[in-house]
Amino acid sequence: MLKMTKTIFKITAIVGCAAITLSSCSNENPPLVYFPDMYFPVAYDPLAKAQDAYSKHENEIPAFVKNNGATGLGPIDGTVAQNPEGLADPAANKAMVPLEYNEFYDASKLITASPLDPANQAKDITRGKLLYEQTCSACHGSAGDGQGSIVVSGAYSGVPKYADRELTIGSVHYVLTHGRNSMGSYAGQLKPGDRWRVSLYIMSEFKGGLSAAPAVVAANATPATDMAAPAASSTSPKK
Ligand code: HEC
């Protein structure tokens, strides 16, 4: 009697194990994932119609129907535009290889006028100065001599005097937008129009004005040394 019970027990165990093992191989019963959108979240554009990633059925969320299915709402009345002058440069967001970086840097030296309205120049320079003091002077110094507070403290070095560099308003704008060697990009801190205002301030305060921009002949003089080894460069072109 005892022997038979043991045999039944063994058979049950073997059949049971086989059943479990084989059933997990079946294509019809793939492993379950509860709440798949928690494990595999779907990035979606809040201003576009929301798509259901796991089924083909139409997602009609009543609250958003009048918004074309978008869950995000458009800007409310009175929203302040990020780029009121329309000066945003889409290329500022482009990842560049060092060769491209140098090519565009050289080209930027040819730009000797800002796209800002010359009628507002005095106001633009005043704002440029404020932003320069807030954003750049910690390194470059209020006098543009490369002796900002963090340089004087000894925490950072290698900041040039503007007087020692070949600059045009275009190249200052390019460098503050894309960075250069150990200087990072400040595009994230300054709005498109303000980038030109800071450049305008630097040219008028430290380089004797826009018209005093050096000849283009020297354009290749500076980048060649620092940028010679593309792999080692840290121009931080990806924004
Ligand atoms: C963290 C310190 C730091 C800050 C902040 C900084 N810079 Fe620089 N900047 C540097 C360094 C270092 C260099 C030298 C880069 C090189 O090797 O050519 C430099 C170089 C420059 C040059 C010369 C580039 C050339 O073509 O030779 C310009 C123009 C310039 N910075 C503008 C700015 C402006 C405008 C700001 C503020 C928006 C700013 N920098 C903020 C560190 C800084």
Residues whose N, C-alpha, C, O or C-beta is under 5 A from the ligand:
A	BS01	HEC	T135 C136 C139 S157 G158 V159 P160 R165 E166 V172 V175 L176 R180 N181 S182 M183 Y186 V198
